[in-house]
Amino acid sequence: MASNLAARAAEQVEQQTAPNRPPTIKEQIGRMESQFALAMPRGSEAAQLVRDAITAINTNPQLAECTPASVLGALMTCAQLGLRPGVLGHAWVLPFRSKGVMQAQLVIGYQGLVELAHRTGQVASLIAREVHERDHFDVDYGLADSLIHKPLLNGDRGPVTGYYAIVKFKGGGHSFIYASKADVEAHRDKFSKMKSFGPWVDNFDSMALKTVVRMLAKWMPKSTEFANAISADEGVRVDYSPTADVAQATEYVQPQLEEAPVEGVVVSEGGES
């Protein structure tokens, strides 16, 4: 308690001695707590989101160099979706540079999509897995509509050759999709502006698992949150009003020749659900 009081006192002194100093991004995030609370689904905690956001900035200091609106917009989307940035593989707020301007981009994680799929109330399970060269693997999209995957239990399984996602519904039935590694790379090259740096470089397999879940989404029940997550993924948002429509507020910045990786940004993701 004493340390908290001392910290608050120091902050008040700093504000009094520098009244014209613009607020830092951390201070702006703290002041947004009540707005985050208005946007969050029941059971989510705005104070926790603020703590997660501060941790993300401490981990990736270049987020503080991004336009404040893009950082707050990404966090507001996390609030509206009830996802935790930088925690549990839900989502990340990542800095990138375009035309000399630093902006924050929201990247939804594999575990974030799984979480939102379960919230629809119609999904019994949703998993995504890697297929290795020496695994026994077979897909039949005909009348059988079956998938067989028996991983090699002993020895080197070989390089990853593909990925698949399976959803099982509470009312019975299932759906699945398979994509080769080349298919995933083609999808990345077509849709991602961060293909040469960030999570696609640091953790390709996790991003590939998310990609097959996104491909499977068209055959899955969609809540508003799940659909909004698909729309917001890898986008930039500068309207951080808690009542703004997530899909309409998110924009996609086309890759520019002068885009460059932001040094020191490393992304890791949790395992399968």
C-alpha positions as CSV (number, residue, x, y, z in Angstrom):
1,M,0.0,0.0,0.0
2,A,2.8,2.4,0.9
3,S,4.6,1.8,-2.4
4,N,1.3,2.5,-4.3
5,L,0.8,5.7,-2.4
6,A,4.4,6.8,-3.0
7,A,4.0,6.0,-6.7
8,R,0.8,8.1,-6.9
9,A,2.4,11.0,-5.0
10,A,5.4,10.9,-7.4
11,E,3.0,10.9,-10.4
12,Q,1.1,13.9,-8.9
13,V,4.4,15.8,-8.4
14,E,5.5,15.1,-11.9
15,Q,2.2,16.3,-13.3
16,Q,2.4,19.5,-11.2
17,T,5.9,20.3,-12.3
18,A,5.3,19.6,-16.0
19,P,1.6,20.7,-16.6
20,N,2.2,21.2,-20.3
21,R,3.9,17.8,-20.8
22,P,1.8,15.7,-23.2
23,P,0.6,12.4,-21.6
24,T,2.6,9.3,-22.3
25,I,0.9,6.4,-24.1
26,K,0.9,4.5,-20.8
27,E,-0.9,7.4,-19.1
28,Q,-3.4,7.6,-22.0
29,I,-4.1,3.9,-21.7
30,G,-4.7,4.3,-17.9
31,R,-7.1,7.1,-18.5
32,M,-9.0,4.9,-21.0
33,E,-9.9,2.2,-18.4
34,S,-13.5,3.4,-17.9
35,Q,-13.9,3.4,-21.7
36,F,-12.5,-0.1,-22.0
37,A,-15.0,-1.2,-19.3
38,L,-17.9,0.1,-21.3
39,A,-16.9,-1.9,-24.3
40,M,-16.0,-5.2,-22.7
41,P,-18.2,-8.3,-22.5
42,R,-19.5,-9.3,-19.1
43,G,-16.9,-11.1,-17.0
44,S,-13.9,-9.2,-18.5
45,E,-11.8,-6.9,-16.4
46,A,-10.7,-3.5,-17.8
47,A,-8.0,-3.1,-15.1
48,Q,-6.5,-6.4,-16.4
49,L,-6.5,-5.1,-20.0
50,V,-4.7,-1.9,-18.9
51,R,-2.1,-4.0,-17.1
52,D,-1.6,-6.3,-20.1
53,A,-1.2,-3.2,-22.4
54,I,1.4,-1.7,-20.1
55,T,3.3,-5.0,-20.1
56,A,3.1,-5.1,-23.9
57,I,4.7,-1.6,-24.1
58,N,7.4,-2.6,-21.7
59,T,8.1,-5.6,-23.8
60,N,8.0,-3.8,-27.1
61,P,9.1,-0.2,-26.3
62,Q,8.6,0.9,-29.9
63,L,4.9,0.7,-29.4
64,A,5.4,4.0,-27.6
65,E,6.6,5.5,-30.9
66,C,3.4,4.5,-32.7
67,T,0.6,6.9,-33.2
68,P,-1.4,6.9,-29.9
69,A,-4.7,6.5,-31.8
70,S,-3.6,3.2,-33.4
71,V,-2.4,1.8,-30.1
72,L,-5.7,2.8,-28.3
73,G,-7.7,1.5,-31.3
74,A,-6.1,-1.9,-31.1
75,L,-6.7,-2.1,-27.4
76,M,-10.3,-1.0,-27.8
77,T,-10.8,-3.9,-30.2
78,C,-9.3,-6.3,-27.6
79,A,-11.7,-4.8,-25.1
80,Q,-14.8,-5.3,-27.4
81,L,-13.8,-8.8,-28.2
82,G,-12.8,-9.7,-24.6
83,L,-9.3,-10.8,-25.6
84,R,-6.1,-10.2,-23.7
85,P,-3.2,-8.6,-25.6
86,G,0.1,-10.4,-25.3
87,V,-1.4,-13.1,-23.0
88,L,-2.6,-16.6,-23.6
89,G,-2.0,-16.4,-27.3
90,H,-5.2,-14.3,-27.7
91,A,-3.8,-11.3,-29.6
92,W,-0.8,-9.0,-30.0
93,V,-0.4,-5.3,-30.6
94,L,2.6,-4.9,-32.8
95,P,4.5,-1.9,-34.1
96,F,5.2,-1.5,-37.8
97,R,6.5,1.3,-40.0
98,S,4.8,2.6,-43.2
99,K,5.9,5.7,-45.1
100,G,8.0,6.7,-42.1
101,V,5.0,6.6,-39.7
102,M,4.9,4.1,-36.8
103,Q,1.5,2.5,-36.3
104,A,0.2,-0.3,-34.1
105,Q,-1.4,-3.3,-35.7
106,L,-3.6,-5.9,-34.0
107,V,-2.8,-9.5,-34.7
108,I,-5.4,-12.0,-33.5
109,G,-3.8,-15.2,-32.3
110,Y,-4.9,-18.8,-32.9
111,Q,-6.0,-19.2,-29.2
112,G,-8.0,-16.0,-29.5
113,L,-10.0,-17.4,-32.4
114,V,-10.5,-20.6,-30.5
115,E,-11.8,-18.7,-27.5
116,L,-14.3,-16.7,-29.5
117,A,-15.5,-19.8,-31.4
118,H,-16.3,-21.5,-28.1
119,R,-18.2,-18.5,-27.0
120,T,-20.7,-19.1,-29.8
121,G,-22.1,-21.9,-27.6
122,Q,-22.3,-24.2,-30.6
123,V,-18.7,-25.5,-30.8
124,A,-17.7,-28.5,-28.8
125,S,-14.1,-28.4,-29.8
126,L,-11.8,-26.6,-32.2
127,I,-8.3,-27.8,-32.8
128,A,-5.6,-27.1,-35.4
129,R,-2.5,-29.3,-35.9
130,E,0.7,-29.6,-38.0
131,V,1.3,-32.5,-40.4
132,H,4.9,-33.7,-40.7
133,E,6.5,-35.4,-43.7
134,R,6.8,-38.8,-42.0
135,D,3.4,-38.8,-40.4
136,H,0.6,-41.1,-41.8
137,F,-1.9,-38.6,-43.2
138,D,-4.9,-38.9,-45.5
139,V,-7.8,-36.6,-46.4
140,D,-11.0,-37.6,-48.2
141,Y,-13.3,-34.7,-49.2
142,G,-15.7,-37.0,-51.0
143,L,-18.7,-38.7,-49.5
144,A,-16.6,-40.1,-46.7
145,D,-15.5,-36.6,-45.6
146,S,-12.8,-38.0,-43.4
147,L,-9.3,-37.1,-42.2
148,I,-6.8,-39.6,-40.8
149,H,-3.6,-38.3,-39.0
150,K,-1.3,-40.7,-37.2
151,P,1.9,-38.9,-36.2
152,L,5.2,-40.8,-36.3
153,L,5.6,-41.8,-32.6
154,N,9.3,-42.7,-32.7
155,G,12.1,-40.9,-34.6
156,D,12.3,-37.7,-36.6
157,R,8.9,-36.8,-38.0
158,G,10.5,-34.7,-40.7
159,P,9.6,-31.1,-41.8
160,V,6.1,-29.7,-41.5
161,T,4.3,-30.2,-44.8
162,G,0.8,-28.9,-44.0
163,Y,-1.8,-27.9,-41.4
164,Y,-5.4,-28.7,-40.7
165,A,-8.2,-27.5,-38.4
166,I,-11.2,-29.5,-37.2
167,V,-14.4,-28.2,-35.5
168,K,-16.9,-30.5,-33.8
169,F,-20.3,-29.1,-33.1
170,K,-22.3,-29.6,-29.9
171,G,-25.4,-30.7,-31.9
172,G,-23.3,-33.4,-33.6
173,G,-21.3,-33.3,-36.8
174,H,-18.0,-31.8,-37.7
175,S,-16.1,-29.9,-40.4
176,F,-12.4,-29.7,-41.3
177,I,-10.0,-28.2,-43.7
178,Y,-6.4,-29.0,-44.8
179,A,-3.8,-26.6,-46.3
180,S,-0.4,-27.5,-47.5
181,K,2.5,-25.3,-46.3
182,A,2.6,-23.8,-49.8
183,D,-1.1,-23.0,-49.5
184,V,-0.4,-21.2,-46.3
185,E,2.5,-19.3,-47.7
186,A,0.4,-18.2,-50.6
187,H,-2.3,-17.0,-48.3
188,R,0.3,-15.1,-46.2
189,D,1.7,-13.4,-49.3
190,K,-1.7,-12.4,-50.5
191,F,-3.2,-11.1,-47.3
192,S,-0.5,-10.2,-44.8
193,K,1.5,-7.0,-44.8
194,M,3.9,-8.3,-42.2
195,K,5.1,-11.4,-44.1
196,S,8.8,-10.4,-44.0
197,F,8.9,-9.7,-40.2
198,G,6.9,-10.1,-37.0
199,P,4.9,-13.3,-36.2
200,W,5.1,-14.8,-39.7
201,V,8.9,-14.8,-39.3
202,D,9.2,-15.5,-35.5
203,N,6.5,-18.1,-35.3
204,F,5.3,-19.3,-38.7
205,D,3.7,-22.5,-37.5
206,S,1.4,-20.7,-35.0
207,M,0.4,-18.2,-37.7
208,A,-0.3,-21.1,-40.0
209,L,-2.5,-22.8,-37.4
210,K,-4.5,-19.5,-37.2
211,T,-4.7,-19.4,-41.0
212,V,-6.4,-22.8,-41.3
213,V,-8.8,-21.8,-38.5
214,R,-9.7,-18.7,-40.5
215,M,-10.2,-20.8,-43.6
216,L,-12.5,-23.1,-41.7
217,A,-14.5,-20.2,-40.3
218,K,-16.8,-20.1,-43.3
219,W,-18.3,-23.4,-42.2
220,M,-18.5,-22.5,-38.5
221,P,-21.2,-20.8,-36.5
222,K,-20.3,-17.1,-36.1
223,S,-21.1,-14.9,-33.2
224,T,-20.7,-11.1,-33.7
225,E,-17.4,-11.3,-31.7
226,F,-16.0,-14.1,-33.9
227,A,-16.9,-12.3,-37.1
228,N,-15.4,-9.0,-35.8
229,A,-12.2,-10.8,-34.9
230,I,-11.8,-12.1,-38.5
231,S,-12.5,-8.5,-39.7
232,A,-10.0,-6.9,-37.3
233,D,-7.2,-9.4,-37.7
234,E,-3.9,-7.7,-38.9
235,G,-5.7,-4.3,-39.3
236,V,-5.1,-0.8,-38.0
237,R,-7.8,1.1,-36.0
238,V,-7.7,4.7,-35.0
239,D,-11.3,5.2,-33.9
240,Y,-11.1,4.0,-30.3
241,S,-14.7,4.9,-29.3
242,P,-16.2,2.0,-27.2
243,T,-19.3,2.1,-29.4
244,A,-17.6,2.0,-32.8
245,D,-18.2,-1.0,-35.0
246,V,-15.1,-3.1,-35.0
247,A,-15.3,-4.1,-38.6
248,Q,-16.0,-0.6,-39.9
249,A,-13.4,1.0,-37.7
250,T,-10.6,-1.3,-38.9
251,E,-8.5,-0.3,-41.9
252,Y,-5.8,-2.2,-43.8
253,V,-2.6,-0.4,-44.7
254,Q,-1.2,-1.7,-48.0
255,P,2.4,-2.7,-47.9
256,Q,4.9,0.0,-48.9
257,L,8.4,-0.4,-50.2
258,E,9.7,1.6,-47.3
259,E,8.1,-0.7,-44.7
260,A,10.7,-2.1,-42.5
261,P,10.7,-4.6,-39.7
262,V,10.7,-3.2,-36.2
263,E,13.7,-4.5,-34.3
264,G,13.2,-6.4,-31.1
265,V,9.7,-7.6,-31.8
266,V,9.4,-11.3,-31.0
267,V,6.1,-13.1,-30.8
268,S,5.4,-16.5,-29.3
269,E,2.1,-18.3,-29.0
270,G,0.5,-20.8,-26.7
271,G,0.1,-24.4,-27.7
272,E,-3.0,-26.2,-29.0
273,S,-6.3,-26.0,-27.2
